[in-house]
Amino acid sequence: MTFIRSPIFGHVTSIHKKIIYQKVSDQNIRRICPYHTDGRARISSFWIPTGGVSKRIVEGQKEDAHDLLIRGGFLRQAYSGIFHMLPLGLRVQEKLEKLIDTHMCSLGASKLSLSSISSQELWEKSGRLKEGSEIFKFKDRKESRYLLAPTHEEEVTALAAGLVKSYRDLPLRVYQISRKYRDEPRPRQGLLRGREFIMKDLYTFDSSPREASETYESVRRAYSQLFDELRIPYLIAAADSGNMGGNLSHEFHFLSSKGEDTIVTCSHCDQVYNVELADGKAASFGSTGHPCIDFEPGTLGLGSKQAAAISTGLWIGISKDKRTLVRGWYPKYLIQDPSKEPTERQANSHALKAITNAAGVDINSGVEDPLKQWLEHIKRESTLDTPTHQPIRVLDLYDSKVKAYKQPPMSGLPQELGAFGHIEFSMLDQFPGTKNGLNLVETQGGDKCPRCEQGILQTQNAVELGHTFYLGTRYSTALQASVAIDSSTPGDSSGHSHPHSKTTQLVPMQMGCYGIGVSRMVAAVADVLADSKGLNWPKAMAPYEVVVVPANGLDAEAEKVYDALTSDTTAPIDAVLDDRDKQLGWKLGDADLIGYPVIVVVGKGWRSRQAVEVQCRRLDGLREEVPFKSLLAFVSSLLDKI
């Protein structure tokens, strides 16, 4: 360390030199790097890279929430569908994760961390690794086949299979909050549909269906309590389990124009469901096996109690083995209200799939031009030297609002069809195994509720944020995750024997899977609550609950206000002090953009009467002058409401 003699210092001792050097160094460091060590949370010590992104204004619309997250300094895009969380965004994410941890703990769930890398072989055992799957697959230098896990049912089941051997080890509830990956072909809407995302997954294992059902209901209640804490309206909809498996699932949704799900609600009964749950069932038939209405002349086969069809539409699909052509005849236009124009209807692919599955036909819904592919297949088979002896079929499905043809219609089929060999024609006008007619069209707002027959259905776009699945033994059977239980004695509904029984048997564990899209929820909450001024976070997820914004020259007073807000050590308010060297108006605009629930302005009211202005947009744009001595109680009361 070298000291330079200066006229300012004159002749000084070595101790004086050290003291002077320390003071000069501290001043220089503070000037270059203005960080504080007084324990207060300050924006000057927190990286918020606002600015640099221009505001995009669309006439009559609020700014897109994803743009607000970028302008507010919450995140930045790295690549298509991949984002970096910046400090503000990470605080929001961590607040949400802490809330999730609390509710998972209430269920007795243990937190773990599973690897993001899984084995392709394991996924092949479960049957979920299929051609065209949206999964990142790769090989290591030894040609071992791996994938980046989009979900962890296979891994957690394999883990439990090796560690859980007896029903006495159950119930088991484990969860993780981790990064997931999906090779999304068209990433869009920021965090709502990306290639890398954060999810919470809870996995449960029980020894009997009864216990698994009780677990399912416990988790549903915990999810409802979690969503209640956000104080944002949400819907719980019955849903389709999809490729997850199982026969019971529910979704938790926020209503949003950005939503890719369509939720149906009834104005009279409590029915709420995702349109993907459409089962293809319409009104019940009579005992004769025909529709319970008589066909009337001049009504195109429709009774007076049904909505009038103007014309008939045709949907065409093909089975995965290409041997069965499926044709769905449905009302192309329906009259719901005689005073209004007829409404065009679309075939519901989910309903058609449910009907064909029940009829034993596995259709391939992703095929383009199915009729052409079916014709090419039967032509190719007709030239084979050795016949396959498997029938070529045409299956006609008739919506209950159209009249079934007595003879199979030849619409769209070539005249020389008979030259390709024997073709079996069959038809369905009621759901297999029931007396219900078929409903092949998508639900539209204004339709009559099929359950209560009194209410009117409404359709709304929504963003799915949580999903609960009862998986049953879908994975435990495939991956041999079984436990030994005492053999049941007659009349024991629990599935376990009385203490004197000594025989045991292996049974697959009953599983449940319960997800919450963490990064997706950040984007969805931002979208639902944003207004013309900017983001507007709920207390439970806000990066900070309160920001203290001083006018120029009132920095010391602002510190006093900050200290008062954070003085209650039993339940301290999560506050931050905006001590940046900026004009008051600029800082208030930035506070609105970032979306702090409460803004405390230390301005001219302080100089004259030691009062501050408190703002809260969530509570109808509240602006109120509050005396300093009442500030803590007043702000706490506001936070309790949001």
N, C-alpha and C positions, 0 to 999 in steps of 0.2 A: 504494500500500500504506500503510495507516494503522495506527499503533501507539498503544495506549491505555496511559497510565501507570497502574501498579498498585502498591499498597503492597508486593506480593510482589517486584516487580522493583526498586523503588527507583530511584536514579539510575543509568542504564546508558548505555553508548555505543551508537552505531548498529550496530557489529559484534556487540556482545552481544545487541542487540535481534534481529538476524537469526538468531543461533544459537538463542535461546530460542523464537522464533516457529517455527523449523523443527522443534524437538523437540515443541512443543505440537501442531503441525499433524500430524506423523507419528503421534502418539498418538491424535489424534481420527480420522484416516483409518483407522488399524488398528482402532479401536473400531467405526466405522461400516461398514467394508468389510474384513473380516479375511482379506485375501489375503497370501500369503507370496511372497518372491522368492528363496528359498534353493535353488531347483531341484528340490525334492522334490515328488512328486505327492501332493497332499493332497485329501481329500474335501471339506474346508471350502472349497476353491477350485474345486470342480467341481460343476456344477448337477445334482443328483439329486433331482428332485421326488417323493420317496416320500411316502406318506400321502395322505389325501384320497379314497382309493378303498377301500371296505369289502371285507373278505375274504368270498367266497361259499363256504360250506362245504356240500359234498354228502356225505351219509353214505356211507362205504365207498369214496369216490373221492378221488383227488388233485385239487388245485385246477387248474382249466383253465389251460393254459400262456399263453393270450392274456391272461387276467386277471392272471397273474403278471407278464407283461411290462409291463402298465399299472401295477400296484401297485409294481413295482420301479423305475419311472421310466425305462423304455426307450423308450416311445412313447406317443402319444395319438392318438385318432381325430379327424380334422378333419371329414370328411363320410362318407357311406356308401361303404365300400370304399376310403377314402383316409386315409392316416396320416402324422403328423409323426414323424420319428425324433428323439428327444431325445439329449443327449450320450452317455449310456450305450449306447443302441441304435446310435448312429452308430459308436461304437468297435467294437462287435461286427461291424457291417457292414463297416467298413474292414479289420478283421482278416481277414475272409473274403475280401474283395477282394484283399488283399495275397497271401493263399495262392493264389488263382486266378491272379494275375499271375505268381507264381513258376512255376506249372506251364504256363501259356501260353508263357512265355519259354523253357521247356525244349523246346517244339515249334518254336521259331523264329518265333513269331507276333508281329506288330507291333500295338501298341495304337493305336486311332483313336477318334474320336467322331463318329458320324453324327447328323444332325439328327433330332429327334423328329417333325418335320413331313415328311410324304411326300405325293406326288401321287396323287390318285384315278385319274388317267389311267394312271399307271404300274402301279397294281394291276389295272386293267382289262386291261392288256396281258398280265399273267401269269395272268389268269383267277381271281384270288382275291377280287376285290371283288364280292360277290354280295348280293342282297337279303336282309336279315335278318342280315347279318354283325355280329358284336359289335365294331364299329369306330366310334370317334368321328370323325365327318365334319363338315366345316365349309367355308364359303366366305369369302374375303376381300372387301374392298370393291369389288374388280373382278370379283367373281363367279367367281374362279378356285377350283377345287375341290381341297381338301386333306383330309388325315386325320392323326390322331395315330397314329403307327406302333406296332402291337402286336408287330412284328418287322421285320427289315430286309433280308430276302432281295432284294426288288426294288431297293432303293436301292443295296446293295453290288454287285449284279450290274450295274446301270446304271453305277456308278462304275468297276468293272473293265472294262466294255465300252469305255469311253472312254480308258482308260489302258494296258491290257494288249493288245498286238497280236501278240506272237510267243511261241511256246512257250518260247523262251529266257528269258522273263520269269517263267516258272513253275518250281516251285510257288510260289503266293502264299498266305500265311496271315495273316489280319488278324482282330482281335477288338475288342470294346468291352464296357464295363460301363455300362449306361445305363438311364434310366427308360423304361418301356413303358406303353402304355395299352390298356385293353380295356373296352368298354361292357358290363360284366358285368351281366346282368339281375338277379342275386340274389347280391350280395357276401355272403360268409360266412367264418367261422372266421378272422377277423383278416387277417393277412398271407398266409394260404394261398390266399385267393381274393378278390383285390381288384381295383379299377379302375385303380390306378396301382401299378407294381411295378418292382423293380430286377432286371435280368437280365444275364448274361454271354452274349454270342453270338460264337462263333468261326466264320468263314467261310473255306473253303479252295477253291482253284482249282488244278486239275491239267490236264495236256494229254491224258491217256489214262486209261481205266478202271482199268488195272493200277496206275498211280501213285495214282489217287484211292483205290483199295482199300487201298493201303499207308498212305496218309494216315489213312484211317478207323481202321485198327488202331492207328496211333500215338496218335491222340487217345483212343481207348478205353483204352489203357494209361495215358495221362496222367490221365484221369478216375479210373481205379482207384487210382492213386497219391495223387491229391488226396483221395478219399474215405477211403483208408487212414489218412491223417494225422489225420482227425477221430476215429478209433478208435471209431466207432459202427457196429454191424452194418448192412450194406446188401445189396440184391439187384440184380443186373443181369438185366433181363428183355428177351427179344425182344419187339418192339413193332410196332404198326401205324403207318405213316408219316402217315396221315390226309391233311389238305389241304396238308401240307407238300410232298408228292410224294416220288418216289424209291421204291426197293424194298428198302431195308435200313435198319433203325433199332433202337436199343436204349435202354432207359430205366434210370436209376439211382434206386432207391427206398429209403426208410426204411419199415419196417413200423410202422404206426400205426393206431389205431382211427379217427382222423380222416381217413384216406386215402380218396380218392374213386376210386382205381384198385383193381382186384382182380387180384392176382398169383397164378398157379398154379405150384406146385412139385411135383415127384415125389419120393417117398420112396426111390426106387431109382436112377433115372438123373439126369443133370444138367439136365433140362429145366426151364426157368424162363421163363414168358411172361405177358404181359398178356392178359386174356380178350378184349380188343379185337382180338387177333391171330387169333381163331378163323377158320379158313378153310372150315369146313363139311364137311371130309372125315372120313369114318369108316373102318371096316375095308375092306380091299381085296376086290373082287368076284372071282369065278372067271371063267374064260375064256368062259362062256356069256353073260355080261352080266347075270346074276341074282345075288342074294346067295348066298354060298357055303354057306349053311345051308338045310336043307329046312324048309318050314313044317310045323309039327306041329298036328294037330287039337286044338282046345281051348286053344291058347296065343296066340290073337289074332295069329297070323302070326309068332310068335317062336320061335327055336330054343333049345335047352337051354343053349347057350353064351352067350346074351345075357341081360342083366338083364331081368326080366319087367316088361312094361308092363301097367298096370291099365286104362287108358283112353287114348283118343287126343285130343289137343288140336289146335286150329286157330289158326294165325296168318295174318293177312290184311294184305297190303300192296298198293301201287299204283305203277306206273311214273310217272316225272315227266311223260310225255306223256299220262298217264291212259288209255292204250289197252290196258294189260296189267294184269290183276288177278293177283296172286301169292298162292297159298295154300300154307302150310306145315303139313304134317300131322306131328305129333311126339308122343312118349309123354308124356301128361299126368302120370301117376304111374308110378314105377319101383320095383321091389323090389330093393334092393341086398343086404340081409341078411334071410333068411327069418325071423329072430328079432325083427326090428324092423318098425315101421310103414312102409308105402310112402312114398316121398318125392315131393313135388310138384315138377315141373320147369317151367322157363320157357323160352320160345323165345329163341334167341340172335340178336338183330338183326344183330350183326356177321357171324355165320356166314351168315345169310340174304342179307345184302348181298353177301358174297363169292361165293356160289353164283349169284345172279342176275346179278352183273357178268360172271361167266364164261359165263353163258348169253346175254349180250348184252342184258340188261334193266337199265335204270338206275332203281332204285326210289327213291322219296321216303319216307324213313323218318320224317319229321316230320309226316306227314299224320294228322289225326284222322278216324276213320270212313272208311277208304279204300273200303270196299264201297259206301257211299252216294255218294261222289264218282265212282266208276267207273260206277255205274248212271246217275247224272245226266249224265255225259259221253256215254255211248252212246245215251241217250234223245235228247239234244240232236243228236247226229250223225244219228240216224235220221230227223229231221225236215228235214234239209238237202236243198235241191233238187239240189245237186251233190255226189255221194258223193266221199269222199276216197280211196277205193280202198286204204286202209291197213287191215290186219286188226285186229279186236278180238280179244284173246286172254285166255285163262285158263290160267295156268301152275301146275300142281300139283307141289310138292316133297314127297318122302316120306323121312322119317327112316329110317335102316336098321333101327330097332327097331319099326317099324310096317309092316303089310302094305299094299302098294300096291293100290288098287282097280283092277279090270279096266276099269270104266267110270267116267268122271269123276263124282264125287259132286256132287249138286246142293244140298248143305247151304248154307243161307243165301242161295241164289240164287232170284230170283222165278220163278214158273212160266211167266210170259209172256216169258221171256228170248229165246225164238226170234223174237218179234215185232220185235226190234230189229236184225234182220239176221243175217248169218252170223257165228258166233263160233267161233274156233279153240281147241280144247282140246289141251293138250300136258302131258306129265309128265316129271319127272326123278327117278330113284331112285339115280343115281350122279353124281359130280361130272364136269362136262363135260370130255372129253378124257382121263379117267382111268378106272381100274377101282375107284375108291374109292366106297363108299356115302356117304350124307349124314348128317351129325350136326347137327341143328337145335337142340339144347338147350344151355343154359348149363352149364358145368362146375360141379360141386359137390364139396365135400370128401368123400372116400370113393370117388370114381369111379376106375376102373382107368386106368392110364396108357396112352394109345393108342400111344405110341412104343415103350416097352420091354415093355409088357404084363405087367410083374411088380410095378411099384410102385403105390402108392396116391396119388392126387392130393390136394393140400391147397390150399385157397384162403385168402388173407389180404388184408386191406385194407392199402394202402400209399400213401405220399405220393411223387409223382414230383418229383425234384429236379434231375435232369439228363437230357438226351435227345440222342442222336447220330443224325444223319440222313445217309445217302448220297443226295444229290439227283440225281446224274447230270447230265443236260442239261435238267432240268425248267424252270429259269429262264433258263439261258444261251441256249437255243434261242428262247424267247419274247421275250427282250430283246436278242437278237443280240450276245451276248458271246462272240466267236469269236477264235481265234488262228490264225496261219499256221504250219503245220508242213510239214516236208519230206515228200513223198509216200512211202509205205512201199514198200520193195522186197520181193519175194516171200520169205516165210520170216522176216521181221523182226518178231518178236512184240512189240517195244517200241512199235510204232506210228510210229517215226521211221526215216528212210532212212539209208543209209550216206553218208559225207561227200561222195562224188562226185555224189550226186543233186542236181539243181538245181531240180526242179519242186516247187511248194508248193501247199497247199490250205488252205482255211479250215475249221476244225472248231470246234464249240461246246465251251467249257471244261467240264470235269467238276467238279461242285461238291459240297461237303459243308457241313452246318450243324450246329453243336454248341452246345447251350444249357445254362446252369445258372441256376436261379431263386435269385438271391442273397437277396432279402428273404424269399422262401418258405422258404429253407433256415434262416434265422434262426428263423422260427416253428417249423419242423419239428424242429430240434435242441432248441429249448426244450421242445417237447412230449415228445420221446423221452426226454430225460434228467431232466426235472423230477421231484421226489419230494415227500413230504409237507412238507418244510421250505421248498421254493422251487425256483428255477431251479438248474441245475447244469452250467455250461458246460464244454466240452472246452478244453484249454489253447490250441488253435489259434484259438479264437473268443472266448475270455473277454475281457470289457472290461479286466480286469487279471488277471494270473495269481495274484497273492498280495495279500492285504490284511493290513496290520498293525494290530491292534486293541489299544490300551492301556487299562488300567484307570485310574481317576482318579488323578492325581498322578504318572503315569509317562510323561508326554509326552516328556521329554528322552531317557529310556531307549528309547522306541519309535522315536525318530529314529535312535538308534544302531543298532537292529535293522534299520530300513529301509536305512540306509547300508551295513550289512554285506550285505544281500540284493542290493543293486544295485552292489556294488563290482567285480564282474567285468565290465570294460568290453568284453571280447571277446564275451561272451554274457550281457548283463545281464538279470536277472529283471525282468519288467514288474510292478512292485509299486506299491501306493498305501497311503497312511497315513490311517487314519480318526482325524482329530484333532478331530472335532466334540465339542462340549460336551454329551455325552449319557452316560447310564449304560452300563456295560459290557454288561449283558444286552440292552439295546435295540440297541446296535451289533452284537452278535453275531447277533441275530435278523435285522437288516437285511442283514448279510453273507450269511446263509443264503438270504434271499429273493433277493438279487441274483445269487448263485450263483458267487462266486469259487472257483476250483478249490482253492486252499489258503488257510487262515486261520491267521495267527500271532497268538496271544494273549499279550500282555505283561502278566502279572498277578502273583499272589502268589509264584509260583515264582521270579520275577526277584529279588524282595527278599531271599529267603533263600539262593538258590544260583545266581543269574544263569542261569536256564533259562526257556524259553518253552514254551507248549503249541501244538503244530501239529495242525491238523484238516484232513482231506481226505475228503469224503463219497464221491467217486468210487472210492476204494479201501476199500470196505466200512466206511465211517464211521470211518476211522482217527483216533485221538486219542492223541498221544504227547508226552511231555515231552522236550525236546531241549536240551542245553547250548548256550549262545550260541556257543561256539567251533566247534561242529559244525553250526550251523544252515544255512549256505549249502550245504554238501554234501548235507545231508539233504533240504532243500527241492528242490534241483536233481534229486535222484534221484526224488522224487515226481513232479515235472513230466515227467520222461522217461517215466513210466509212463502218463500220461494225455494 
